[in-house]
């Protein structure tokens, strides 16, 4: 019988001031399913509340997808508090369907809201995108009602591109290039 490969072995662990971004494991399924079952969390995610009854199956599927995606050189991390190890949510980079664009994304459990974790994790994901993965541009999409997420994107340096559609949903598009990231990071470090 062949051994199951450790798909987290090639996932880099990134530590920020308060967070640890690490590969998802099967042990994350209960906490991730709870996140996917919270109406307040999923109301702005693709599928939204209609998918809540399937939170356990979605969690299992997404964790497997997140783990496999790292073969491309980037992916989505599980995010936990550094000090406690408590699961907070997800953040990272994902290849958009039917596109060459890469999206920065995040979703956090309600207990993690309002603490700056999304901004801290998104900044770490962008640093990885431009400084390690060698990406030249990263995008993001938010539904217009998700003003908190829009503020996070603007705080980490993405520029609003205006209204567009993604998967047939009206969204606001955002983007940042490697050159903009370098200038934004330099300004943040020196100011």
N, C-alpha and C positions, 0 to 999 in steps of 0.2 A: 504494500500500500504506500503510495507516494505521500510525502509530508505536505501539508498545506503551507504554501509560501506565506511568509510574514510580510504582508503588504504595507505595513507601517515602517518597515526597516529603512526605506528610502525617503520617508517623509521627514523633512527637516523640522526640528523643534525650534520655535522662536520664543524667546522670552522678552517681554517688555517690562516696564516698571511694575505693573500689577498683574499681567496676564501671561499665560503659557499657551501657545498655539502648537498643537500636536496632531498627529494622525488620529483619525477616528478608529475606535476598536469596537468589537461586538459588545463589549461591556457598556458602551455609551447608548445602546439602543433604548433602555427605559427612559433615560433623561431626554434623549432626542425625541422620542415618541411623545413625551409629555409636552415638549416645546411645540411639536407639530399638532398637538391636540388643543392648544390654547387659542381660543377664538381671537383674543387680542393680538397674539403674535402672528397668526396666519392671515389676518384679514387683508394684508397688503401683499401676500405671497401668491404666486400663480396657483390657481385652483382654490385658494382661500378656504373659507369655512366648509365648503362642499366636500373637502377631502378629510375633514376631522375624523369621520368614522373609520378611515383607513390609515390613521396616524401610525399604528404599529407596523403595517406593511410598508408604508412610505419610509419610515425610519430605517427599516432593514434594507430596503432597496437603495435609498440615498447613501447610507453608510458604505455599502458595497461600491456604489458609483464613485463616491468621494475617494475611497481607497484606491480604486483602479485608475482614476484620473491622474494620479501622481506619476504614472509612467510617461506622461507628456512633459514633465519637468515643473509642473505647478498644479495646484489643486486647492481643496477646501480643508481647513483645519477644524478640529474641535477646539473650542476656547474654554479654558478653565482659569480660575483664580490661582495665581502662583502660590500664595500662602496656604490656602485651604485645599486646593485641588478640586473645588466645587465646579461642576459643569455649568457653563454660562450660555453656550450657544455655538454658533459656527461663524467663520469668516474665511475669506480666501479669494481665489481666482478660478473662474470657470470659463471654458470655451463656450461661446454662444452657439446654439443650434443653427445649422445652415449659414454659418458666418465665420470669418477669420478673426472676428473681434473677441477679446477677452474681457470679461466683466469682473469687477470687484464686487463682492457680496458679503452680507452678514445678516444674521438673525439671532436675537438674544432672548432668553427667557425673561419673563416679566420682572422677576426679582433682580435682574441685572440692568434694568432701564434707568436712565437718568444719572448714571455714574461715569459717563465718558468712555465706557468699555468699547462701544461700537467704533468710536473715533480712534481709540488706541489700537484696536485690532485692524481696522481698515488701513491705518497708517503703516502698520507692520506688513500687511499684505501688499501694499503699494511699494514699499521699500524692497520687498522680495521680488516683485514683478520687474522692477527697473534695475535693481542692483545685482540680482542673482539670476533671474530667469531671462534677462535680456530683452524683455518686451519693450516695444517702442510706443505703445498706446494702450490705455485701459479705459473702458467705458463702464457706465452704470445706468440703471433705469429704475425709476420709482414712479408709483402711481401718484398723480397730482395731490391727492389728499394726505400723503405720507410726508408731511412737512418736517417731522423729526429726522427722517432718513435723508431728506434733501439737505438739511442743515449739516448732517454728518459729512456728506459728500463735499459740500462747499468748504467745510472746515479742514478737510484733508487735501484740498487743492484742486478738486475737479471743477470744471467750468460747465455751467448750464448750456445746453445746446438747443433747448426748446422742446416743444411737443412733438411726439412721434408715436409709433405703435410698436409694440413688441408682443409677439404671439397673439396678435389681434386685439391687444389691450391698449388703450391710450395711456401713455407714460411720458414722463419728462426724461430726456436723455442728458447724460453728463459724460465728460471725457477729460483725460489728462494725458499728456505725452511725456516721454522720458525727459525731454528738454525742460518742460514745465516743472516736472518733479524735481529735477536738479536745482533749478532756480528757486523753487518754493522751499525745498529742504535747506538750501544755503541760507535763505532769508530767515527761516525759522531758527536755525542754529546760531546765527550771528545777531539776531535781534531779540 
